[in-house]
């Protein structure tokens, strides 16, 4: 289901999702596959849109990102 908001930036964690994904040598598809082990179904294209701030991130998706990327959830909100 599409999530529509009236702003250009749909999330504030996209840069850090990308940073930690790359640091862990994961492709977007590999990250998507690992999220599925937590019953979070975010396709590779949606990960790309998250990293470009074009898609919102739900709280349960955020928790799974933190687990898969092995970082405290707060680190996903840190400024660079």
Biopython code that builds the backbone (N, CA, C, O; Angstrom):
import numpy as np
from Bio.PDB.StructureBuilder import StructureBuilder

atoms = [
    (1, "UNK", "N", (0.844, -1.162, 0.000)),
    (1, "UNK", "CA", (0.000, 0.000, 0.000)),
    (1, "UNK", "C", (0.896, 1.233, 0.000)),
    (1, "UNK", "O", (1.839, 1.313, 0.787)),
    (2, "UNK", "N", (0.611, 2.188, -0.868)),
    (2, "UNK", "CA", (1.402, 3.412, -0.949)),
    (2, "UNK", "C", (1.086, 4.322, 0.218)),
    (2, "UNK", "O", (-0.050, 4.408, 0.683)),
    (3, "UNK", "N", (2.133, 5.005, 0.680)),
    (3, "UNK", "CA", (1.976, 6.004, 1.737)),
    (3, "UNK", "C", (2.231, 7.355, 1.108)),
    (3, "UNK", "O", (3.292, 7.567, 0.520)),
    (4, "UNK", "N", (1.288, 8.274, 1.217)),
    (4, "UNK", "CA", (1.419, 9.563, 0.565)),
    (4, "UNK", "C", (1.424, 10.666, 1.613)),
    (4, "UNK", "O", (0.524, 10.749, 2.449)),
    (5, "UNK", "N", (2.452, 11.516, 1.559)),
    (5, "UNK", "CA", (2.555, 12.668, 2.442)),
    (5, "UNK", "C", (2.747, 13.914, 1.593)),
    (5, "UNK", "O", (3.150, 13.822, 0.434)),
    (6, "UNK", "N", (2.459, 15.077, 2.165)),
    (6, "UNK", "CA", (2.584, 16.333, 1.435)),
    (6, "UNK", "C", (3.960, 16.970, 1.606)),
    (6, "UNK", "O", (4.051, 18.185, 1.779)),
    (7, "UNK", "N", (5.010, 16.194, 1.564)),
    (7, "UNK", "CA", (6.349, 16.771, 1.641)),
    (7, "UNK", "C", (7.282, 15.973, 0.742)),
    (7, "UNK", "O", (7.004, 14.828, 0.385)),
    (8, "UNK", "N", (8.373, 16.594, 0.393)),
    (8, "UNK", "CA", (9.325, 15.948, -0.508)),
    (8, "UNK", "C", (10.124, 14.880, 0.229)),
    (8, "UNK", "O", (10.304, 13.777, -0.287)),
    (9, "UNK", "N", (10.602, 15.195, 1.421)),
    (9, "UNK", "CA", (11.394, 14.249, 2.214)),
    (9, "UNK", "C", (10.438, 13.377, 3.022)),
    (9, "UNK", "O", (9.697, 13.872, 3.871)),
    (10, "UNK", "N", (10.465, 12.075, 2.748)),
    (10, "UNK", "CA", (9.529, 11.153, 3.377)),
    (10, "UNK", "C", (10.076, 10.480, 4.638)),
    (10, "UNK", "O", (9.318, 9.879, 5.398)),
    (11, "UNK", "N", (11.401, 10.580, 4.864)),
    (11, "UNK", "CA", (11.994, 9.994, 6.070)),
    (11, "UNK", "C", (13.295, 10.713, 6.388)),
    (11, "UNK", "O", (13.838, 11.433, 5.551)),
    (12, "UNK", "N", (13.789, 10.513, 7.602)),
    (12, "UNK", "CA", (15.065, 11.127, 7.983)),
    (12, "UNK", "C", (16.146, 10.083, 8.230)),
    (12, "UNK", "O", (17.234, 10.428, 8.691)),
    (13, "UNK", "N", (15.875, 8.832, 7.938)),
    (13, "UNK", "CA", (16.837, 7.771, 8.211)),
    (13, "UNK", "C", (17.508, 7.222, 6.955)),
    (13, "UNK", "O", (18.424, 6.405, 7.055)),
    (14, "UNK", "N", (17.078, 7.646, 5.805)),
    (14, "UNK", "CA", (17.562, 7.073, 4.549)),
    (14, "UNK", "C", (19.067, 7.106, 4.375)),
    (14, "UNK", "O", (19.667, 6.118, 3.950)),
    (15, "UNK", "N", (19.688, 8.249, 4.705)),
    (15, "UNK", "CA", (21.146, 8.345, 4.552)),
    (15, "UNK", "C", (21.862, 7.333, 5.426)),
    (15, "UNK", "O", (22.832, 6.711, 4.993)),
    (16, "UNK", "N", (21.390, 7.162, 6.660)),
    (16, "UNK", "CA", (22.058, 6.226, 7.568)),
    (16, "UNK", "C", (21.768, 4.772, 7.210)),
    (16, "UNK", "O", (22.629, 3.912, 7.397)),
    (17, "UNK", "N", (20.591, 4.485, 6.706)),
    (17, "UNK", "CA", (20.313, 3.120, 6.224)),
    (17, "UNK", "C", (21.328, 2.782, 5.135)),
    (17, "UNK", "O", (21.928, 1.707, 5.145)),
    (18, "UNK", "N", (21.511, 3.705, 4.202)),
    (18, "UNK", "CA", (22.469, 3.473, 3.111)),
    (18, "UNK", "C", (23.891, 3.352, 3.643)),
    (18, "UNK", "O", (24.627, 2.450, 3.242)),
    (19, "UNK", "N", (24.285, 4.255, 4.546)),
    (19, "UNK", "CA", (25.648, 4.241, 5.107)),
    (19, "UNK", "C", (25.943, 2.903, 5.775)),
    (19, "UNK", "O", (26.967, 2.282, 5.492)),
    (20, "UNK", "N", (25.055, 2.456, 6.656)),
    (20, "UNK", "CA", (25.303, 1.200, 7.370)),
    (20, "UNK", "C", (25.200, -0.007, 6.441)),
    (20, "UNK", "O", (25.919, -0.990, 6.624)),
    (21, "UNK", "N", (24.322, 0.054, 5.455)),
    (21, "UNK", "CA", (24.218, -1.039, 4.488)),
    (21, "UNK", "C", (25.538, -1.198, 3.737)),
    (21, "UNK", "O", (26.044, -2.310, 3.584)),
    (22, "UNK", "N", (26.079, -0.101, 3.279)),
    (22, "UNK", "CA", (27.339, -0.144, 2.532)),
    (22, "UNK", "C", (28.488, -0.581, 3.433)),
    (22, "UNK", "O", (29.332, -1.374, 3.015)),
    (23, "UNK", "N", (28.531, -0.071, 4.670)),
    (23, "UNK", "CA", (29.584, -0.478, 5.612)),
    (23, "UNK", "C", (29.566, -1.981, 5.855)),
    (23, "UNK", "O", (30.609, -2.584, 6.110)),
    (24, "UNK", "N", (28.401, -2.579, 5.778)),
    (24, "UNK", "CA", (28.275, -4.016, 6.017)),
    (24, "UNK", "C", (28.349, -4.825, 4.727)),
    (24, "UNK", "O", (28.109, -6.032, 4.725)),
    (25, "UNK", "N", (28.680, -4.155, 3.646)),
    (25, "UNK", "CA", (28.866, -4.797, 2.339)),
    (25, "UNK", "C", (27.615, -5.543, 1.889)),
    (25, "UNK", "O", (27.695, -6.648, 1.353)),
    (26, "UNK", "N", (26.461, -4.925, 2.114)),
    (26, "UNK", "CA", (25.190, -5.515, 1.697)),
    (26, "UNK", "C", (24.654, -4.765, 0.484)),
    (26, "UNK", "O", (24.689, -3.535, 0.436)),
    (27, "UNK", "N", (24.169, -5.502, -0.476)),
    (27, "UNK", "CA", (23.441, -4.874, -1.579)),
    (27, "UNK", "C", (22.030, -4.555, -1.078)),
    (27, "UNK", "O", (21.614, -5.029, -0.022)),
    (28, "UNK", "N", (21.320, -3.764, -1.833)),
    (28, "UNK", "CA", (19.934, -3.491, -1.454)),
    (28, "UNK", "C", (19.123, -4.779, -1.442)),
    (28, "UNK", "O", (18.263, -4.961, -0.580)),
    (29, "UNK", "N", (19.385, -5.672, -2.385)),
    (29, "UNK", "CA", (18.657, -6.945, -2.419)),
    (29, "UNK", "C", (18.992, -7.801, -1.206)),
    (29, "UNK", "O", (18.105, -8.433, -0.633)),
    (30, "UNK", "N", (20.256, -7.831, -0.808)),
    (30, "UNK", "CA", (20.643, -8.613, 0.371)),
    (30, "UNK", "C", (19.989, -8.047, 1.628)),
    (30, "UNK", "O", (19.554, -8.808, 2.493)),
    (31, "UNK", "N", (19.915, -6.726, 1.738)),
    (31, "UNK", "CA", (19.233, -6.123, 2.879)),
    (31, "UNK", "C", (17.762, -6.502, 2.867)),
    (31, "UNK", "O", (17.198, -6.837, 3.909)),
    (32, "UNK", "N", (17.141, -6.452, 1.707)),
    (32, "UNK", "CA", (15.740, -6.849, 1.574)),
    (32, "UNK", "C", (15.544, -8.295, 2.030)),
    (32, "UNK", "O", (14.601, -8.600, 2.760)),
    (33, "UNK", "N", (16.431, -9.169, 1.597)),
    (33, "UNK", "CA", (16.334, -10.591, 1.969)),
    (33, "UNK", "C", (16.468, -10.778, 3.478)),
    (33, "UNK", "O", (15.740, -11.576, 4.069)),
    (34, "UNK", "N", (17.394, -10.046, 4.110)),
    (34, "UNK", "CA", (17.584, -10.162, 5.558)),
    (34, "UNK", "C", (16.381, -9.614, 6.329)),
    (34, "UNK", "O", (16.026, -10.143, 7.382)),
    (35, "UNK", "N", (15.763, -8.571, 5.815)),
    (35, "UNK", "CA", (14.567, -8.027, 6.465)),
    (35, "UNK", "C", (13.440, -9.058, 6.483)),
    (35, "UNK", "O", (12.641, -9.100, 7.419)),
    (36, "UNK", "N", (13.384, -9.882, 5.447)),
    (36, "UNK", "CA", (12.341, -10.915, 5.378)),
    (36, "UNK", "C", (12.447, -11.903, 6.527)),
    (36, "UNK", "O", (11.438, -12.495, 6.910)),
    (37, "UNK", "N", (13.629, -12.100, 7.087)),
    (37, "UNK", "CA", (13.766, -13.022, 8.217)),
    (37, "UNK", "C", (13.058, -12.474, 9.456)),
    (37, "UNK", "O", (12.814, -13.213, 10.409)),
    (38, "UNK", "N", (12.729, -11.182, 9.443)),
    (38, "UNK", "CA", (11.953, -10.554, 10.526)),
    (38, "UNK", "C", (10.517, -10.294, 10.084)),
    (38, "UNK", "O", (9.797, -9.518, 10.712)),
    (39, "UNK", "N", (10.106, -10.945, 9.002)),
    (39, "UNK", "CA", (8.762, -10.799, 8.443)),
    (39, "UNK", "C", (8.484, -9.357, 8.008)),
    (39, "UNK", "O", (7.354, -8.875, 8.097)),
    (40, "UNK", "N", (9.528, -8.683, 7.539)),
    (40, "UNK", "CA", (9.404, -7.338, 6.993)),
    (40, "UNK", "C", (9.676, -7.458, 5.500)),
    (40, "UNK", "O", (10.778, -7.820, 5.087)),
    (41, "UNK", "N", (8.678, -7.157, 4.707)),
    (41, "UNK", "CA", (8.780, -7.341, 3.265)),
    (41, "UNK", "C", (8.921, -5.978, 2.585)),
    (41, "UNK", "O", (7.938, -5.315, 2.254)),
    (42, "UNK", "N", (10.182, -5.589, 2.392)),
    (42, "UNK", "CA", (10.529, -4.340, 1.724)),
    (42, "UNK", "C", (11.377, -4.739, 0.523)),
    (42, "UNK", "O", (12.492, -5.234, 0.687)),
    (43, "UNK", "N", (10.860, -4.530, -0.670)),
    (43, "UNK", "CA", (11.580, -4.947, -1.870)),
    (43, "UNK", "C", (12.801, -4.060, -2.103)),
    (43, "UNK", "O", (12.940, -3.004, -1.485)),
    (44, "UNK", "N", (13.674, -4.496, -2.990)),
    (44, "UNK", "CA", (14.889, -3.748, -3.299)),
    (44, "UNK", "C", (14.567, -2.333, -3.760)),
    (44, "UNK", "O", (15.245, -1.382, -3.371)),
    (45, "UNK", "N", (13.545, -2.192, -4.580)),
    (45, "UNK", "CA", (13.150, -0.876, -5.063)),
    (45, "UNK", "C", (12.699, 0.045, -3.944)),
    (45, "UNK", "O", (12.972, 1.245, -3.972)),
    (46, "UNK", "N", (12.011, -0.511, -2.964)),
    (46, "UNK", "CA", (11.577, 0.294, -1.817)),
    (46, "UNK", "C", (12.763, 0.714, -0.961)),
    (46, "UNK", "O", (12.773, 1.818, -0.415)),
    (47, "UNK", "N", (13.761, -0.153, -0.838)),
    (47, "UNK", "CA", (14.972, 0.237, -0.106)),
    (47, "UNK", "C", (15.647, 1.399, -0.826)),
    (47, "UNK", "O", (16.112, 2.346, -0.191)),
    (48, "UNK", "N", (15.698, 1.325, -2.134)),
    (48, "UNK", "CA", (16.266, 2.426, -2.912)),
    (48, "UNK", "C", (15.505, 3.721, -2.645)),
    (48, "UNK", "O", (16.117, 4.773, -2.456)),
    (49, "UNK", "N", (14.177, 3.650, -2.629)),
    (49, "UNK", "CA", (13.361, 4.847, -2.375)),
    (49, "UNK", "C", (13.545, 5.351, -0.941)),
    (49, "UNK", "O", (13.534, 6.560, -0.712)),
    (50, "UNK", "N", (13.712, 4.453, 0.016)),
    (50, "UNK", "CA", (13.988, 4.866, 1.402)),
    (50, "UNK", "C", (15.306, 5.618, 1.446)),
    (50, "UNK", "O", (15.400, 6.682, 2.058)),
    (51, "UNK", "N", (16.321, 5.070, 0.800)),
    (51, "UNK", "CA", (17.636, 5.710, 0.815)),
    (51, "UNK", "C", (17.626, 7.065, 0.116)),
    (51, "UNK", "O", (18.455, 7.923, 0.419)),
    (52, "UNK", "N", (16.707, 7.262, -0.806)),
    (52, "UNK", "CA", (16.563, 8.557, -1.496)),
    (52, "UNK", "C", (15.527, 9.454, -0.820)),
    (52, "UNK", "O", (15.187, 10.516, -1.343)),
    (53, "UNK", "N", (15.023, 9.029, 0.345)),
    (53, "UNK", "CA", (14.030, 9.786, 1.131)),
    (53, "UNK", "C", (12.698, 9.933, 0.400)),
    (53, "UNK", "O", (11.974, 10.901, 0.630)),
    (54, "UNK", "N", (12.372, 9.002, -0.462)),
    (54, "UNK", "CA", (11.145, 9.061, -1.248)),
    (54, "UNK", "C", (10.053, 8.138, -0.710)),
    (54, "UNK", "O", (8.958, 8.089, -1.270)),
    (55, "UNK", "N", (10.333, 7.414, 0.357)),
    (55, "UNK", "CA", (9.369, 6.484, 0.947)),
    (55, "UNK", "C", (9.443, 6.593, 2.460)),
    (55, "UNK", "O", (10.524, 6.722, 3.035)),
    (56, "UNK", "N", (8.290, 6.541, 3.090)),
    (56, "UNK", "CA", (8.258, 6.554, 4.547)),
    (56, "UNK", "C", (8.763, 5.217, 5.092)),
    (56, "UNK", "O", (8.822, 4.218, 4.375)),
    (57, "UNK", "N", (9.120, 5.223, 6.358)),
    (57, "UNK", "CA", (9.569, 4.015, 7.043)),
    (57, "UNK", "C", (8.699, 3.854, 8.282)),
    (57, "UNK", "O", (8.615, 4.759, 9.112)),
    (58, "UNK", "N", (8.059, 2.712, 8.402)),
    (58, "UNK", "CA", (7.213, 2.471, 9.571)),
    (58, "UNK", "C", (8.081, 2.131, 10.782)),
    (58, "UNK", "O", (9.263, 1.813, 10.648)),
    (59, "UNK", "N", (7.476, 2.203, 11.949)),
    (59, "UNK", "CA", (8.230, 1.905, 13.168)),
    (59, "UNK", "C", (8.719, 0.462, 13.191)),
    (59, "UNK", "O", (9.848, 0.212, 13.615)),
    (60, "UNK", "N", (7.916, -0.483, 12.755)),
    (60, "UNK", "CA", (8.362, -1.879, 12.780)),
    (60, "UNK", "C", (9.416, -2.143, 11.711)),
    (60, "UNK", "O", (10.279, -3.000, 11.904)),
    (61, "UNK", "N", (9.366, -1.422, 10.576)),
    (61, "UNK", "CA", (10.435, -1.536, 9.584)),
    (61, "UNK", "C", (11.730, -0.967, 10.147)),
    (61, "UNK", "O", (12.801, -1.543, 9.962)),
    (62, "UNK", "N", (11.628, 0.161, 10.831)),
    (62, "UNK", "CA", (12.795, 0.803, 11.416)),
    (62, "UNK", "C", (13.485, -0.126, 12.420)),
    (62, "UNK", "O", (14.711, -0.238, 12.434)),
    (63, "UNK", "N", (12.686, -0.785, 13.254)),
    (63, "UNK", "CA", (13.246, -1.722, 14.226)),
    (63, "UNK", "C", (13.979, -2.857, 13.512)),
    (63, "UNK", "O", (15.055, -3.264, 13.948)),
    (64, "UNK", "N", (13.416, -3.365, 12.432)),
    (64, "UNK", "CA", (14.061, -4.451, 11.687)),
    (64, "UNK", "C", (15.339, -3.960, 11.005)),
    (64, "UNK", "O", (16.337, -4.681, 10.979)),
    (65, "UNK", "N", (15.320, -2.747, 10.454)),
    (65, "UNK", "CA", (16.544, -2.193, 9.871)),
    (65, "UNK", "C", (17.658, -2.169, 10.916)),
    (65, "UNK", "O", (18.784, -2.580, 10.637)),
    (66, "UNK", "N", (17.345, -1.689, 12.110)),
    (66, "UNK", "CA", (18.348, -1.611, 13.171)),
    (66, "UNK", "C", (18.884, -3.000, 13.515)),
    (66, "UNK", "O", (20.088, -3.165, 13.714)),
    (67, "UNK", "N", (18.009, -3.991, 13.588)),
    (67, "UNK", "CA", (18.448, -5.355, 13.910)),
    (67, "UNK", "C", (19.331, -5.924, 12.804)),
    (67, "UNK", "O", (20.400, -6.470, 13.077)),
    (68, "UNK", "N", (18.887, -5.798, 11.562)),
    (68, "UNK", "CA", (19.644, -6.356, 10.437)),
    (68, "UNK", "C", (20.992, -5.648, 10.283)),
    (68, "UNK", "O", (22.007, -6.288, 10.008)),
    (69, "UNK", "N", (20.994, -4.338, 10.459)),
    (69, "UNK", "CA", (22.233, -3.576, 10.306)),
    (69, "UNK", "C", (23.089, -3.583, 11.570)),
    (69, "UNK", "O", (24.204, -3.062, 11.582)),
    (70, "UNK", "N", (22.549, -4.184, 12.638)),
    (70, "UNK", "CA", (23.256, -4.349, 13.905)),
    (70, "UNK", "C", (23.721, -3.009, 14.475)),
    (70, "UNK", "O", (24.888, -2.831, 14.822)),
    (71, "UNK", "N", (22.771, -2.072, 14.561)),
    (71, "UNK", "CA", (23.028, -0.762, 15.157)),
    (71, "UNK", "C", (21.877, -0.422, 16.094)),
    (71, "UNK", "O", (20.756, -0.888, 15.894)),
    (72, "UNK", "N", (22.147, 0.386, 17.112)),
    (72, "UNK", "CA", (21.035, 0.866, 17.934)),
    (72, "UNK", "C", (20.090, 1.697, 17.058)),
    (72, "UNK", "O", (20.542, 2.426, 16.175)),
    (73, "UNK", "N", (18.822, 1.590, 17.295)),
    (73, "UNK", "CA", (17.839, 2.293, 16.475)),
    (73, "UNK", "C", (18.116, 3.797, 16.448)),
    (73, "UNK", "O", (17.849, 4.462, 15.447)),
    (74, "UNK", "N", (18.647, 4.328, 17.542)),
    (74, "UNK", "CA", (18.949, 5.756, 17.615)),
    (74, "UNK", "C", (19.986, 6.169, 16.582)),
    (74, "UNK", "O", (19.959, 7.299, 16.092)),
    (75, "UNK", "N", (20.903, 5.260, 16.246)),
    (75, "UNK", "CA", (21.942, 5.588, 15.273)),
    (75, "UNK", "C", (21.378, 5.850, 13.883)),
    (75, "UNK", "O", (22.004, 6.543, 13.081)),
    (76, "UNK", "N", (20.217, 5.311, 13.595)),
    (76, "UNK", "CA", (19.606, 5.556, 12.295)),
    (76, "UNK", "C", (19.097, 6.995, 12.178)),
    (76, "UNK", "O", (18.852, 7.486, 11.076)),
    (77, "UNK", "N", (18.940, 7.667, 13.322)),
    (77, "UNK", "CA", (18.463, 9.052, 13.333)),
    (77, "UNK", "C", (19.594, 10.073, 13.419)),
    (77, "UNK", "O", (19.342, 11.272, 13.298)),
    (78, "UNK", "N", (20.826, 9.632, 13.623)),
    (78, "UNK", "CA", (21.964, 10.540, 13.813)),
    (78, "UNK", "C", (22.244, 11.334, 12.545)),
    (78, "UNK", "O", (22.122, 10.825, 11.431)),
    (79, "UNK", "N", (22.628, 12.608, 12.746)),
    (79, "UNK", "CA", (23.108, 13.416, 11.627)),
    (79, "UNK", "C", (24.503, 12.949, 11.262)),
    (79, "UNK", "O", (25.247, 12.442, 12.101)),
    (80, "UNK", "N", (24.836, 13.126, 10.023)),
    (80, "UNK", "CA", (26.160, 12.718, 9.564)),
    (80, "UNK", "C", (27.239, 13.570, 10.157)),
    (80, "UNK", "O", (28.418, 13.359, 9.873)),
]
sb = StructureBuilder()
sb.init_structure("model")
sb.init_model(0)
sb.init_chain("A")
sb.init_seg("    ")
for serial, (resi, resn, name, xyz) in enumerate(atoms, 1):
    if name == "N":
        sb.init_residue(resn, " ", resi, " ")
    sb.init_atom(name, np.array(xyz, "f"), 0.0, 1.0, " ", f" {name:<3s}", serial, name[0])
structure = sb.get_structure()
